[in-house]
Amino acid sequence: MSKEVIVLSGSGAIGIAIVRRIAVGKVLLLADLKFENAEKQAQELRNAGFNVHTIACDVSNRESVNKLVETATGLGKIMGLVNTAGVSPSQASAQRIFEVDLYGNALLFDAFSRVMAKGSSALVIGSQSSHRLDSLTLEQTKALALTPTEELLHLPFIKEVNDSLKAYQLAKRGNALRVQAEAVNWGRRGARINCISAGIIHTPLANEELNGDRKDFYRKMLKELPVGRGGSPDEIANLAELIMSEKGAYITGSDMLIDGGATAKFWWDLTN
Ligand SMILES: NC(=O)c1ccc[n+]([C@@H]2O[C@H](COP(=O)([O-])OP(=O)(O)OC[C@H]3O[C@@H](n4cnc5c(N)ncnc54)[C@H](O)[C@@H]3O)[C@@H](O)[C@H]2O)c1
């Protein structure tokens, strides 16, 4: 019988917390732009009894993503895909954020949509930041949801953005919209696809934001969160585990916000 495979793209803090929940007893393929990240995580997981393979992959490169799909399908039937490969506003330019977080995610979903097994599930980690964006026009909304992957980076309202935070917000909004649009096709294969929009989760990526150019903005947000603290990768994994499991079988095309109330505070704190 073919083995069940879980693929993690971006072997960082949130992704690893998720696969620890969903890859027990399965074959786990860890991918990362920095192969050493994947290898380091693999060592720890192997010590914990996981069956782990590693591969270098740049999600913003079609050839690299095709190689990931080929490697994954060679290991067995794909039951889970988790995309946590991302760069944040303090880590990269607007262009690089669009390449990795917007185009890369669309590329990955395209490539895997053809090989996901019946009953499988995919997930991308979006961001609460996308919920702070003003409303997009209907055309922009449709464009993010439906534009063929290779044309995404050429959309005029994407090309004109130079600010890395705006790029991050648009890219993550794109993730949530893409998931909604893709859910229809994926349903025809008996597969599900969802997005989690995470708030401030204590990871190396969030720490760069909390100490980067916009540190005052992020520290204020953290201090004022309705739940009174930042989140942990395990708290994202709690929700991801539900979505990816049989218990989440009715969830598809969804964008779930888990942000300690950051979005509620941003839009509806009338005391400000
Ligand atoms: N930590 C937070 O507060 C937070 C909040 C909202 C959303 N997110 C999102 O969650 C995801 C995971 O973030 P994290 O906090 O676990 O960060 P992390 O830095 O621990 O993990 C991200 C991983 O992605 C890898 N990566 C970067 N570019 C890549 C590429 N082109 N191809 C393949 N891999 C690549 C990095 O090497 C890193 O290992 C990101 O998409 C991030 O935007 C994080």
The ligand as an ORCA input file, in Angstrom:
! r2SCAN-3c Opt
* xyz 0 1
  N       5.284     34.622     13.048
  C       4.277     35.443     12.843
  O       3.976     36.331     13.669
  C       3.450     35.320     11.595
  C       2.241     36.019     11.546
  C       1.452     35.929     10.411
  C       1.850     35.135      9.357
  N       3.025     34.460      9.431
  C       3.395     33.665      8.265
  O       3.633     32.339      8.637
  C       4.592     31.745      7.750
  C       5.678     31.065      8.575
  O       6.296     32.024      9.387
  P       7.200     31.687     10.667
  O       6.891     32.730     11.647
  O       7.098     30.237     11.005
  O       8.614     32.064     10.055
  P      10.011     31.299      9.914
  O      10.969     32.343      9.469
  O      10.291     30.522     11.159
  O       9.708     30.271      8.704
  C       9.658     30.653      7.355
  C      10.501     29.677      6.562
  O      10.278     29.920      5.172
  C      11.515     29.732      4.514
  N      11.497     30.417      3.221
  C      11.637     31.741      2.975
  N      11.585     31.963      1.647
  C      11.400     30.768      1.056
  C      11.283     30.350     -0.308
  N      11.351     31.227     -1.314
  N      11.092     29.035     -0.567
  C      11.037     28.136      0.451
  N      11.177     28.465      1.756
  C      11.346     29.776      2.052
  C      12.549     30.316      5.467
  O      13.866     29.872      5.175
  C      12.014     29.830      6.813
  O      12.572     28.581      7.186
  C       5.102     32.886      6.853
  O       4.432     32.841      5.611
  C       4.679     34.132      7.610
  O       4.458     35.227      6.759
  C       3.832     34.523     10.523
*
